[in-house]
Amino acid sequence: MKYKVVLEISCNLSDGMIYNMSTSKVMSNRINISSGAPWEPIAGYSRAVRVGQFIEVAGTVAVDNKGNLVGEGDVSAQTQYVLEKIQEVIEQAGGMMSDVVRTRIFVTDREFMIEVAKVHEKFFGEIRPVSTGLEVSALIDDSFLVEIEASAITSN
């Protein structure tokens, strides 16, 4: 499916005339990637979306395909699993971890950031995407210690 993006601008210049300008561009095919989680259709979201060269990966937590928590109480183990899941979905979308340009990291305790950063460095040490780390009061389940989002731009 192709998407058309339309930009319309109206300007009232000093001469009192209103000028209208419009431009449009047909965007590349959109690919929605599902994890198969039962809440995706309920909440209306995708695990990842690729449009053209851009891949966006939704917030990812340490839950396996059967809904079981991985790394209970261990932020390093949760981070490792989360980044493996992100790598898997980026590759499924036709990208590579070296295409990642941004990560957003949410932790339930700022003291976790050093451990999360150590694991993040294993995946992105040479790539060095921009990254934002935030402490949040809670994630969707109290067992989750970290949630990570990623953005990638592929060369193909």
URWO-V317934 format. One record per pair of residues at least 12 apart in sequence whose ideal C-beta (glycine too) atoms are under 10 Angstrom apart, sorted by the first residue. I is the first residue (numbers start at 1). J is the second residue. Records with the same first field share a line. If there is no record, write none. Layout:
# URWO-V317934
I=J ; J
This chain:
# URWO-V317934
1=27 ; 29 ; 30 ; 31 ; 32
2=26 ; 27 ; 28 ; 29 ; 30
3=25 ; 26 ; 27 ; 28 ; 29 ; 30 ; 51
4=24 ; 25 ; 26 ; 27
5=23 ; 24 ; 25 ; 26 ; 27
6=22 ; 23 ; 24 ; 25
7=21 ; 22 ; 23 ; 24 ; 25
8=20 ; 21 ; 22 ; 23 ; 24
9=21 ; 22 ; 23
10=22
27=51 ; 52 ; 54
28=50 ; 51 ; 52 ; 53 ; 54
29=50 ; 51 ; 52
30=46 ; 49 ; 50 ; 51 ; 52
31=46 ; 48 ; 49 ; 50 ; 51 ; 52 ; 55 ; 92 ; 93 ; 94
32=45 ; 46 ; 47 ; 48 ; 49 ; 50 ; 51 ; 93
33=46 ; 47 ; 48 ; 49 ; 50 ; 55 ; 57 ; 58 ; 89 ; 90 ; 92 ; 93 ; 94
34=46 ; 47 ; 48 ; 89
35=47 ; 48 ; 58 ; 60 ; 63 ; 65 ; 85 ; 88 ; 89 ; 92
36=65
37=63 ; 65 ; 67
38=67
39=67 ; 140
40=58
45=58 ; 59
46=58 ; 89
47=60 ; 85 ; 86 ; 88 ; 89 ; 92 ; 93
48=60 ; 86 ; 88 ; 89 ; 90 ; 92 ; 93 ; 95 ; 150 ; 152
49=93
50=89 ; 90 ; 92 ; 93 ; 94 ; 95 ; 152 ; 154
52=153 ; 154
53=94 ; 95 ; 99 ; 152 ; 153 ; 154 ; 155 ; 156
54=93 ; 95 ; 99 ; 101 ; 151 ; 152 ; 153 ; 154
55=89 ; 90 ; 92 ; 93 ; 94 ; 95 ; 99 ; 100 ; 101 ; 150 ; 151 ; 152 ; 153 ; 154
56=93 ; 102 ; 149 ; 150 ; 151 ; 152
57=85 ; 86 ; 87 ; 89 ; 90 ; 93 ; 95 ; 100 ; 103 ; 104 ; 148 ; 149 ; 150 ; 151 ; 152
58=86 ; 89 ; 147 ; 148 ; 149 ; 150
59=82 ; 104 ; 106 ; 139 ; 140 ; 144 ; 147 ; 148 ; 149 ; 150
60=81 ; 82 ; 83 ; 84 ; 85 ; 86 ; 88 ; 89 ; 146 ; 147 ; 148 ; 149 ; 150
61=78 ; 81 ; 82 ; 85 ; 106 ; 139 ; 140 ; 141 ; 143 ; 144 ; 145 ; 146 ; 147 ; 148
62=74 ; 75 ; 77 ; 78 ; 79 ; 80 ; 81 ; 82 ; 83 ; 84 ; 85 ; 143 ; 144 ; 145 ; 146 ; 147 ; 148
63=78 ; 81 ; 82 ; 85 ; 140 ; 141 ; 143 ; 144
64=81 ; 85
65=85
69=81 ; 141 ; 143 ; 144 ; 145
70=82 ; 84 ; 85
71=143 ; 144 ; 145 ; 146
72=143 ; 144 ; 145
73=143 ; 145
74=115 ; 145
75=107 ; 108 ; 109 ; 111 ; 112 ; 113 ; 114 ; 115 ; 116 ; 119 ; 144 ; 145 ; 146
76=112 ; 114 ; 115 ; 116 ; 118 ; 119 ; 145 ; 146
77=115 ; 119 ; 145 ; 146
78=107 ; 112 ; 115 ; 116 ; 119 ; 143 ; 144 ; 145 ; 146 ; 147 ; 148
79=105 ; 107 ; 112 ; 115 ; 116 ; 117 ; 118 ; 119 ; 120 ; 122 ; 123 ; 145 ; 146 ; 147 ; 148
80=116 ; 118 ; 119 ; 120 ; 122 ; 123
81=119 ; 146
82=105 ; 116 ; 119 ; 120 ; 123 ; 144 ; 145 ; 146 ; 147 ; 148 ; 150
83=97 ; 100 ; 103 ; 116 ; 119 ; 120 ; 122 ; 123 ; 124 ; 146 ; 148 ; 150
84=123
85=148
86=100 ; 103 ; 123 ; 148 ; 149 ; 150 ; 152
87=100 ; 123 ; 150
89=150 ; 152
90=150 ; 151 ; 152 ; 154
93=152 ; 154
94=152 ; 154 ; 156
95=150 ; 152 ; 153 ; 154 ; 155 ; 156
96=127 ; 152 ; 154 ; 155
97=123 ; 124 ; 126 ; 127 ; 129 ; 150 ; 152
98=124 ; 126 ; 127 ; 129 ; 152 ; 154 ; 155
99=127 ; 129 ; 150 ; 151 ; 152 ; 153 ; 154 ; 155 ; 156
100=123 ; 124 ; 127 ; 128 ; 129 ; 130 ; 131 ; 150 ; 151 ; 152 ; 153
101=127 ; 128 ; 129 ; 130 ; 150 ; 151 ; 152 ; 153
102=129 ; 130 ; 131 ; 132 ; 149 ; 150 ; 151 ; 152 ; 153
103=120 ; 123 ; 124 ; 127 ; 129 ; 130 ; 131 ; 132 ; 133 ; 148 ; 149 ; 150 ; 151 ; 152
104=130 ; 131 ; 132 ; 133 ; 134 ; 147 ; 148 ; 149 ; 150 ; 151
105=117 ; 120 ; 131 ; 132 ; 133 ; 134 ; 135 ; 146 ; 147 ; 148 ; 149 ; 150
106=132 ; 133 ; 134 ; 135 ; 136 ; 138 ; 139 ; 144 ; 145 ; 146 ; 147 ; 148 ; 149
107=133 ; 134 ; 135 ; 136 ; 139 ; 144 ; 145 ; 146 ; 147 ; 148
108=135 ; 136 ; 137 ; 138 ; 139 ; 142 ; 143 ; 144 ; 145 ; 146 ; 147
109=135 ; 136 ; 145 ; 146
110=133 ; 134 ; 135 ; 136
111=135
112=133 ; 135 ; 145 ; 146
113=133 ; 134 ; 135 ; 146
115=145 ; 146
116=131 ; 133 ; 145 ; 146 ; 148
117=131 ; 133
119=146 ; 148
120=133 ; 146 ; 148
123=150
124=150
129=150 ; 151 ; 152
130=151
131=148 ; 150
132=149
133=146 ; 148
134=147
